[in-house]
Amino acid sequence: TDEFGPVKAILEGGDSAIQRAEAAVAEASDTTPESEVRYRPPVLNPNKLLCLAGNYQSHVEEGGGYFPGKEKTWPRVFMKPPSTTIIGDGDNIVLPQNAQKIDWECELAVVIGKHARFVEPSEGLGCVAGYTVLIDVSERSLKVPDAREDRDGDNWFDWLNGKWFDSFAPCGPVLALKDEIPDPHALSIKLRVSGDTKQDGNTGQMTYSVGELVSWISELVTLEPGDIIATGTLAGVGATTGDFLKGGDNVEGEIEGIGVLKNPVVSG
């Protein structure tokens, strides 16, 4: 509404602003059937979209990687440009013209509710406003233009070019507030491509907890209201089987207590 503005503005207003917004919704008399609603991303233009790599042992091992144990490693964080990668429920995932191996990763996404810097792991959950579903889309193997030659090292996965294409971070369909998700580490998580289940597991399988991730990242950068942290994915990605997204596919990411994020795939 005009009174509250976008979700990011509500989060910046703190718990009192969230409570006022909830009260306004509860008292609303003019409603629209959900079937007629088109959801936009839960947070428009967050300042940061931070993503975790290798936060599920099953995903590391399915790709042939070695998992040394939590006590011998640390969270691996990368970023996506939020203003161009984030799309909402029902929006198109657009395959780039040079796409070869477009992959999926369904992830629990944490939405930050307050400024956080140098917080302890035990304080991390207290910095969270809520949770949503995020599909981290990746181009596993970029095609070099015909007139150019590969350089040494070009065959490694490019964390910039492989992750940064427009529409490569579907997010939604809603923001479930933290009091609606008592335990973010006990949620079923699934991903389907055109009705075929590709990923099926539980957020309890993640290596680093939400609190630990918030704490770790807050050591590196100040977290702000509306920032999004995608907590990593489980086994079942296309890179393992060689089955990748193509135009005409429909992707559904589902997390218990949040809902189903649906995005069609189109060729660019």
PyMOL commands that set and color helices and strands:
alter all, ss='L'
color gray80, all
select helices_A, chain A and resi 7-12+14-27+34-36+57-62+70-72+82-85+121-127+178-180+203-205+210-220+238-241
alter helices_A, ss='H'
color red, helices_A
select strands_A, chain A and resi 49-53+76-80+86-87+93-95+102-103+106-112+128-135+138-139+169-177+188-193+196-202+228-230+250-255+259-267
alter strands_A, ss='S'
color yellow, strands_A
deselect
rebuild
show_as cartoon
